[in-house]
Amino acid sequence: MINSSALRDTPTLVGKRVRLVPLAPEHTDAYFAASLDEEVRRLTGNHRHLTYERAREWCATRAGRGDRLDLAITEPRDGRYLGELSVYDVSPENESAGYRIALSAIEFAGQGLGREATELVLEHAFDRIGLHRVWLHVYAFNMRAIAVYRSCGFTVEGRLRDALLWDGRRHDALLMGVLRTALRDT
């Protein structure tokens, strides 16, 4: 059974290298700046250019929602914004939800920040929210992210052929998922 209060009462999750806090208006400038990074946009497949007003509105309306969880990834010591993540498309009937994460700059890649953030969120998703399955989409060219997801217990469940058209080239997306029971067995 899903604990919807674990979504609505947005948590702060603390690890060694990251602190996950509710995405809020104070993150607007950094959230908007990350949306301008061309490599971040390619890795997330985001063709749309976000306006500052839309970024402000998004950050201001994330807290207290009972249907999803939106968190800023921050540096534990100084609160510097490192990226954001979401648990979304929560299906209480199926005890499942989607997951996405985006570090705000390529400079943060390879430091284990995404892995730690994902592990913290999965623990919260399974132990507090009560999910059984968490799934995500990742573009097949994003080998670093695929390796991180695998290390967190995700397995490839399917392939969406030619899901992304970027700079005249088509790319597949992988559907990956992790089950509470599979994660506990590792």
C-alpha positions in Angstrom: 0.0 0.0 0.0 1.3 3.4 -1.0 2.0 6.0 1.8 0.9 9.2 0.0 2.1 11.3 2.9 5.6 10.2 2.1 5.1 12.1 -1.2 3.2 15.1 0.2 5.5 15.7 3.2 8.5 16.2 1.1 11.5 14.7 2.8 15.1 15.9 3.2 17.4 12.9 2.5 21.1 13.2 3.5 24.0 11.2 2.2 27.8 11.6 2.4 28.1 13.7 -0.8 24.6 14.9 -1.5 21.6 16.3 0.3 18.2 16.0 -1.3 15.9 18.8 -0.4 12.5 19.9 -1.6 12.8 21.7 -5.0 11.8 25.3 -4.1 11.8 28.9 -5.4 15.4 29.4 -4.1 16.6 26.8 -6.7 15.1 28.8 -9.6 18.3 30.5 -10.9 20.4 27.3 -10.8 17.5 25.2 -12.2 17.1 27.6 -15.1 20.9 27.8 -15.7 21.1 24.0 -15.9 18.3 24.0 -18.6 20.6 26.1 -20.8 23.5 23.6 -20.7 23.5 21.9 -24.2 24.9 18.6 -22.9 22.4 18.4 -20.1 19.7 19.0 -22.6 21.0 16.3 -25.0 21.3 13.7 -22.1 17.8 14.4 -21.1 16.4 14.7 -24.6 15.0 18.1 -23.9 14.4 20.0 -27.1 12.4 22.7 -25.5 14.1 25.9 -24.2 12.8 26.7 -20.8 11.9 30.3 -20.0 12.9 31.8 -16.7 9.3 32.4 -15.8 8.4 28.7 -16.4 11.5 27.7 -14.3 10.3 29.9 -11.5 6.8 28.6 -11.7 8.0 25.0 -11.7 10.2 25.4 -8.6 7.5 27.3 -6.8 4.8 24.6 -7.3 6.7 21.4 -6.4 6.2 21.3 -2.6 3.4 19.4 -1.0 2.2 17.5 -4.1 0.7 14.1 -3.3 1.3 12.7 -6.7 5.0 13.1 -7.1 8.3 13.9 -5.4 10.6 16.6 -6.7 13.9 17.2 -5.0 16.9 19.4 -5.5 20.3 17.7 -5.3 22.5 19.9 -3.2 26.0 19.9 -1.7 25.7 19.0 2.0 28.1 21.7 3.3 27.2 24.8 1.4 23.8 23.9 -0.2 25.1 24.5 -3.7 22.6 23.2 -6.3 23.9 20.1 -8.2 20.8 19.0 -10.0 17.3 17.7 -9.5 15.3 14.5 -9.5 11.8 13.3 -9.5 9.7 10.3 -8.6 6.6 10.8 -10.9 3.8 9.0 -12.5 3.1 7.3 -9.2 0.5 4.5 -9.7 -0.9 3.6 -6.3 -2.8 0.7 -7.7 0.4 -0.9 -9.2 2.8 0.4 -6.5 5.0 1.8 -9.2 6.5 5.1 -10.3 8.8 6.6 -12.8 12.2 8.2 -11.9 14.4 10.8 -13.5 17.5 12.6 -12.5 19.6 15.4 -14.1 22.8 16.7 -12.7 23.0 20.4 -13.5 26.4 20.3 -15.2 28.7 17.8 -16.8 31.4 18.8 -14.3 29.5 16.8 -11.6 29.6 13.6 -13.6 31.8 10.7 -12.5 31.8 11.8 -8.8 29.2 9.3 -7.6 26.7 12.1 -6.9 24.0 10.6 -9.2 24.5 7.1 -7.7 24.2 8.3 -4.1 21.1 10.4 -4.9 19.5 7.5 -6.7 20.3 5.1 -3.8 18.7 7.6 -1.3 15.6 8.0 -3.4 15.2 4.3 -4.0 15.4 3.6 -0.3 12.7 6.3 0.3 10.6 5.0 -2.5 10.6 1.4 -1.3 10.7 1.9 2.5 8.7 5.0 3.0 6.4 5.4 0.0 5.9 1.7 -0.3 6.6 1.2 -4.0 7.2 -2.2 -5.5 8.7 -1.0 -8.8 10.6 2.1 -10.0 11.2 2.5 -13.7 13.1 5.0 -15.9 14.0 5.8 -19.5 17.6 6.5 -20.5 19.1 7.1 -23.9 21.2 4.2 -25.1 24.2 6.6 -25.8 24.3 7.6 -22.1 26.6 4.7 -21.0 27.7 6.4 -17.8 24.1 6.8 -16.6 23.3 3.2 -17.6 26.2 1.9 -15.6 25.1 4.0 -12.6 21.5 2.7 -12.9 22.7 -0.9 -13.1 24.9 -0.4 -10.0 21.7 0.7 -8.2 19.8 -2.5 -9.2 18.0 -1.4 -12.4 17.9 -3.9 -15.2 17.0 -3.3 -18.9 13.4 -4.2 -19.5 13.0 -3.0 -23.1 14.1 -0.7 -25.9 12.2 2.2 -27.5 13.7 2.3 -31.0 14.5 5.7 -32.5 12.9 7.5 -29.5 15.0 10.6 -29.8 15.9 12.7 -32.8 18.9 14.9 -31.9 21.0 16.9 -34.4 19.7 14.7 -37.3 20.5 11.4 -35.6 18.0 9.0 -34.1 18.7 7.3 -30.8 17.1 4.4 -28.9 15.9 4.8 -25.3 16.2 2.0 -22.8 13.4 1.2 -20.3 15.0 0.1 -17.0 13.3 -0.9 -13.8 14.1 -2.1 -10.3 11.9 -4.1 -8.0 11.9 -3.8 -4.2 12.4 -7.5 -4.0 15.3 -7.6 -6.4 17.0 -4.7 -4.7 16.7 -6.5 -1.3 18.3 -9.6 -2.8 21.5 -7.8 -3.9 
